[in-house]
Amino acid sequence: MLRPTDVYTPGKLPLAPTNVYAPRTRDDAQRKLGKTLERGLVPLVFGEYGVGKTSMARYLRRAEEAAGRLVHIESVAGKSMADVLSQCLEKVGYTVQRKRVSSDSTHVGHEQSGQAKAGFAWLEAVIGSKRTRSQATGQTREEEVIVTSPTSSRVLEVCEANGLVLLIDELHKASDSFSEELANFLKAYGNANCRAFKIILLGTASEATRLVTIDPGIDRLITEIHLRAMDETEACYVVEEGMKSLAIMVNTAEVRKLVDVCVGSPNILQYLCLECAEAAWERRPRVVEPADVANSLRDYVESREARLYRTYMAAIETVGDRRYRKQVLHAMAECEDEYVTMEQIRDGVTRKIGQTVPSSTLSGPLRDLKSPKYGPVLQDVKRPDASGRLANYTVFVDPTLKAFVRLLARKAAIVGEEKV
């Protein structure tokens, strides 16, 4: 018999057969991802933090993962393409040792250790050692020099021969040098005409151009896929199908509350559903009650995300008629754009309080939220070349706070507490 933890997996990817996973049908995102890979192109999946980009990609290629052919680079922070390509080689059994060389010679010789010494000017080379078995001699070790330059044809040949799927995640954390190396690698990938070797790129951004360098040499390869927050259909599927598999009854009113309060975040919804399912599991009959939803929300805010709650409470005013710092935060959170203008903030606050608020009134509270005294929880947007800031644009310092502030607004309506 399935238990709630077999179905709902907050904090983990829902890849097991018993885990509930909603196909991402909004904007046809999941089908587009599959079609792009089938055509030998490179999908670039982008969107807000926590909308399920990694889950969708891993779920779609779970067969390759089960076969040991998925290479997931969980973050590119502090990495070079040499690191990425070395991980690909290691996945198929190579023991990789990179060497920085400066000689102009192309001689390859063997040292006493059995490692090869490569002499390629300015390139990084690796010794690829892979065990093979023959009937005559038993185990042997084959060694070859493989250059992990982003344009290395040999690495591409190895990846193609083994049918690897390379999933490069968190491209928003890439250095300038990594972005340049990635562009060169994608050009080489396109020229190699690979059929079995697939590449998927993921990153948190509202615009795909912030993740991959604009280059005519790779633009023909890349298909941008914007994954948005879960819509009502997707979220309802997670609640209803998960509870059904556990033989737990949940009425329409509770389903709608869970769907609304999760603000389109798969992880938040998984957590709330698990809390409700575990509460209902102890009853006969097993039914989700209104109190279960309210209790799951309180637990999520006060326990699971206690750090974010403290950050939020320290940033807002708790007294006063307007509480403009709070209004600014909520207006920022409700914007789908990652980078928000003063005009968008002003319009959001005006809608919230039902009264026109000039930008000049909000400039002080906005400036406060960017100061250490109140976090900072917001910050200016830096130019891509780090030469300064983009005028009139603001972004959350911690992107997880955006969904959390949205959740708080909906929690107040469901739990019946004073809005904070």
C-alpha positions, 0 to 999 in steps of 0.5 A, a space after each residue: 500500500 502506498 503511503 503519502 511520502 511515496 506520492 508527494 515529494 517536496 524538496 525532491 524531484 518526482 521521478 519515481 513511478 509512484 510520485 505524482 507529476 503533472 505534465 507541463 501543458 501550459 504553453 505546451 512547454 513539455 511537448 515543445 521540449 520533447 519535440 526540440 530534442 527529437 529534431 536535434 536542436 538545443 532547448 533553452 528552458 527558462 523561467 522564474 525560480 521554482 517553477 519546475 524546470 529541472 523536474 520537467 527536463 529530468 522527468 522527460 529524460 528519465 529513461 536515459 537517467 535509468 540507463 546511466 546516460 544522463 549527465 546533470 550539471 546541477 550548477 555551472 557556478 565556478 565551473 568551466 566547460 572543461 569541467 563539464 566535458 570531463 564529467 561527461 567522459 567520467 559518466 561513460 567510464 573514463 578516468 579523467 586527469 586534466 593537465 595544463 600544458 604549454 609546449 608546442 609539441 604534439 608528442 604523446 609519451 607514457 610516464 612511469 605512472 602509466 598516464 600519458 602526457 599531452 603537449 597541446 599548446 594552450 589547450 587543456 588535455 585529459 587522459 581518458 583511461 577506460 577499462 576494457 575486457 578481452 578473453 586473452 588477457 582479462 582486464 586491460 586499460 586503454 588510454 587516449 589523449 582527449 582535448 577538453 576544449 569546447 570545440 573538441 570533436 573527440 569529446 563529441 564523438 564519445 558523447 554521441 557514441 554513448 547516447 548521452 544527454 547533457 543537462 546544464 542547469 543554473 545558467 544564470 550563475 555562469 561566468 562570462 568565460 563559461 558563457 563564451 566557452 558554452 557558445 563555442 561548444 554549441 557551435 561545434 555540436 551543431 557542426 558535428 550533426 549529432 543524433 544520439 547526443 542531446 543537450 538541454 540548457 536550464 536557467 532562472 531568468 525572465 528572458 532567455 537572452 540573459 542565459 546564453 550569448 546571442 550569436 548567429 552561430 548558435 541561434 539556429 540551434 537554440 529553441 527558447 522554451 518559457 516555463 511559467 508557474 503551474 496553471 490551475 489544470 496542472 496544479 489540480 492534477 497534482 492534488 487530485 491524482 495524488 490523493 486518488 492514488 492514496 485513496 484519500 477523499 478531498 472535496 472541490 473546496 479544499 482542492 481549490 484552496 491548495 491550488 490557489 495558495 501554492 502560487 503555481 510552485 510545484 514544490 510548495 504544492 507538494 509540501 502542502 499536499 503531503 501535510 494534508 495527506 498525512 493528516 487524513 491518513 490517520 482518519 477513517 474514512 480518509 478525508 482532507 478537512 478544511 483544518 488540514 489545509 490551514 494547518 499545512 499553510 501555518 506549518 509551511 510559513 512558520 517551520 519550513 520557511 521560517 527564515 523567509 518569514 523572518 526576513 519578510 517580517 523584518 522588512 515590512 512595517 507592522 503599524 501604520 495605515 499604508 505600510 508602504 514597504 509591505 505594499 511595495 514587496 507585494 506589488 513586486 511579488 505579483 509581477 510576472 517579470 523578474 525585473 520590475 519598474 517603478 511604474 509597475 510597482 506604483 500600479 500594483 500598489 494603487 490596485 492593492 489599496 484602491 487609491 492612486 499613489 504617486 511614484 514619489 511616495 514609493 521611492 523612499 520605501 523602495 530605497 529602504 528595502 534595498 538597504 541593509 537595515 531592512 535586509 536588503 530584500 530588493 536590489 538594483 539590476 546590474 548591467 550585463 557588463 557590470 559597468 553599473 546599474 540599469 535605471 528604474 529596474 528592481 529585482 528580489 535579492 533572494 528569488 525564493 522570497 517572491 513566491 513566498 510573499 505571494 503565498 502569504 497574501 493567499 494564506 491570509 484569505 484562507 486561514 482568516 488571519 490578519 494580512 501581513 
